Amino acid sequence: MAGTLSNYREFTAGLAGTLAILGAFLTIGAMGWEGNPDPCFRQANGCYCESINQTNPVRSAVRLRPGLFAQPVNTWSNVGFILVGLSMLWWTGWERATGRRAPWNNRFTDGSGYVTMFALIVIFMGPGSMFFHASLREWGGWIDSLSMNLFMGFIAAYNVVRFFRMGIGWFTLFFLLLVGTASILTAADSSNGQIYFFVLCGLAFISQVLIYWRPSVVSAPWGWWWFIAGASVFLTALVIWRLSWTKAPLCDPDAIAQGHGAWHLLSAAMTFCLWQYFRAEDASVVIAGWMWKMANVFFGIIMGLVVGGGFGYLFGDQILDADSTVTLILAAVFGGFGAVFSAIAFAHKIYGHNPLAIIGYILDLTWSSVNTLAGLIVWIPASLLAGGKLQKSTPDSRRSGCFVYNVNPRGAHLDTTIGTVVAGGWSAHEEVHVWQARIFGPAYMVTYGLSWVLNVIFRLVIARTKDIAMTAYRRIIWEDWAYWGGASSGSGIRWGAWTGGFFLTLLYLSLLALIPIGIAMGEIAIWAGGIAGICLYSLIRSLAGPK
């Protein structure tokens, strides 16, 4: 018996600790859940539907009289975390008792304590959330936030030490810093606890992206399939979580099946998948090329859903202030676009593993998404129909992230860029165009065309009509910037000229912006000044070279 307990000591300790916490949970509940109501009654989530007044959450009976379990389903669905965490500890004991070991060598399989800590955090996420949903008290919400912060803080800190090959001391420092900061801020302002948690989620996500791009941190295919499964489950859970807010489409406060309860169960399943993924890391693993390509496609889909869908949601919720239905539709549209684009881009290794390419990728799916979409649905098909072939990515094309086709639909000896797609051949000049679209987003293509039209008009005014389409093109403000800043037949960027072109373009766009601003304000001087400035610039540029 003593030998059995020794082999299963982590499981035994975890079970005993869980029973002690559940005992305290029931005792405090029986005493009436003292404390102030949680701010969620006044927030957009409305305390997650169950037992909540749909007309006015503040008037919910459970706000002042929660009973033993204010939200029974949302409370007890957290048992999934307890069972999953205990199963991890039991597995550790089983391997010790039977002498069997995982076939991979890493921090989760070498007995260094990481896996025990991870499992205990997963277990604690169960009662942590139970305290909140049973009481709907502010202090219960803080415990819930603490448990989630512990989980995301673990992932972020663990990925840092994997990336930099650090020891457990550094892990402990990063972990305590992340979790401590988020939890202290939540205690000081519980109404923003969800924001601090999502900041940790963002850090964990970024750290995982860096791990994926780190050649020395390799996981067996078994692990990557578990990672893909876990990411898919979590994204599904996240959608259900949002749809099951109070007043949201999946909300039925009196139903036995609660969407938020499904969020708990699916999130628990995600932690199991992540455990399997962490266990499968092994630097000695050799992965076949086709499998890497499949992994790149799946990882691209996940990245696109997260970045694109997240942008769509924030755009609808924060910028447009739309209702939940419109917001979720926008999230689905941007997420779907991001998934398709990223799957193609990642499969062909379009983006390099450097800060410039990473920033470019994020801009391509967010601020510059209209340009990226034009490249995806217009310029790639046009290049293929013209007989072009996608060129293998090079260090030059990957430094900013560009698709490069060897044929331009506009004709030979021409290079044209739309969004992230370069047709004809890569050059620093075309790379400047890629970044022009990323920096100025939706304004880029509209003002590019407007600049050409104005140049045509003023070339007609000064009676210089020879080859007017091409001479107007050479005077487009964006082309001036690109010719000054980037070599047309090489990879060099002339940063001084690039900066000058940027500020000249900014001045040009500012003059254009004065026109609608002045009209909206009813100020003739403002919009007339904008028109005069643009006309003066276009006249001067039409008179100046090149011929």
Phi, psi and omega in degrees: 000316180297322180293321179297314179297324179293318179294324183254036187294323178295318179295317180298314179295320179295319179294316179297317179296321179296315180297322179295316180294318179295325176297315177297322179300311181292323180295312180296322177296318179295336180275355171107009176051066179293156176124173181282145176300149180290147179297349184301336179298336182253006182257171185298326182287341177060031179066022168067041158080301191300127178066017184257137176295120185286335179283315180211099183305330181298334180271008179297139181298326184288350179295319180258333181230081185288343185071199179286319178225103181299322180230089188301313183291314179296334178285303190278349173292347178284354176300335178304319178297318181298313182295319180294314180298317178295324179296324177296315180293320178298320181297321177301316178293322181296318178297321179291319183291325184264350182077009179271145180229153175298148182286001183245150182247112181198182184296335181274349182241357185263008177075020184278355176107346180299314184294325178295315179298316179300314181296319180295323177295317178300315178301314184295333177299334178294291179297332177302313178286328180297320178302321181290307187289334178282326186257326189053034176262157181298319180292329176293323176296325179293320178297319177300313178299320179300316182296320179289322177296322177300318183293308181292325176297322177299312183299313182298312182293320180296320178293327177297314181288331174292318183294315184263004179056052181261170180268180184292337177296315177295320177302313181300318180297310181297317182299310181295324179295314182293308184291318181298315180298311181297319183287323177293317178298322178294319178296324180285329181212085186294338181293340179252016181302323180295325179295315181296323178297317181290334172297315176298321177301317179298318178295319178296319180296313180298318180298325180289324176298316179297323177297318181299325182269007180264107185301331184279348178256099187244138175242149177295155178308324177307315182292319181293325176295322176294322178296315179298318178298315181296317179296319179296317179296318183292319178296320175297316179298321182295320177297314179297320178304314182288323181287347182253017171296162175303132181076359179277168187304324183269007184276122169223101190298342184251002184283152175287322178271114181250134179300322180291329174294321176296323176302317179297313184294318180292323178295323176297319177297323178298320180296325177295317178298319181294322176301314179296322178295313180298326180291337188267007178288135178196118183296340183275354183288136176248124184251132181297152183301317181295328180288323175298319181295319177297318179297320178298320179297310181296319179294323176298319178299315180296314179299316181296320178296318182290308184289309181293313180296320178297319178295315179300320179294312180295324179297316179288319186281316187263321183274308181276343184053043183279166177287173188297326181294311180296319180299316181290327176296316177298319178298319180293318181294309180294323178295318178296315176300315180298321181294315180295310182299314184291324178300316179293314184295316182289325179299327182258009176053050183289323184262135176281170180264063182218160184303321182297315180292322180295315177298318179299317179300314180298317178295323181299329182262359184234262185302322182258021187298328180294323176290318179298318179297319178299318177296320184290314188262347181247304192281325175294310177300320180297320179294320179293318180294332178279001179094010181283158176233142177293126180277148177298135183298145180238168176305325178294311183289330181282340185295334175242340180093088183222138164280134180234123176249147187274358179231136176259123179301340180281349178131168181291157177064021177235147174237133181223137181241131171231121183064239179256011186253119179255122178250126179116320180154144182283145170203165178298328177301313180290328177297324176299320178299320178303316182283333173300316179296320181292322183285317186257358170054231185298337182286342190296300186293324180297312183285336174298309179296320180296320179298320179295316180299315179297321178296320177298314181300314184284336172291326175292321182299320182267009174062038173244086190255358181294128180048049192296325181296317182286320180292327175292321178299316183293347180255004176298136184304321181292325179288322175304312180300314183292321179291323178292317190274331186231139178293141181279345182224031180197189185254002185282138174252127177267094193293328177297311179294324178301315181295319177299318178296322179299312183290326176295318178296320178299320177296316180300312180293326178296319177297319177297319182294332179298332184294302178293329179295314180296320178296316180297324180276349183073025182255105183299320183299325183288307184288328176292323177296321177297315179296316180298317180297316180294318180295319179297316179298313183297323178294312180299317183291329179289329179282329183280167181290173001281167181289000000 
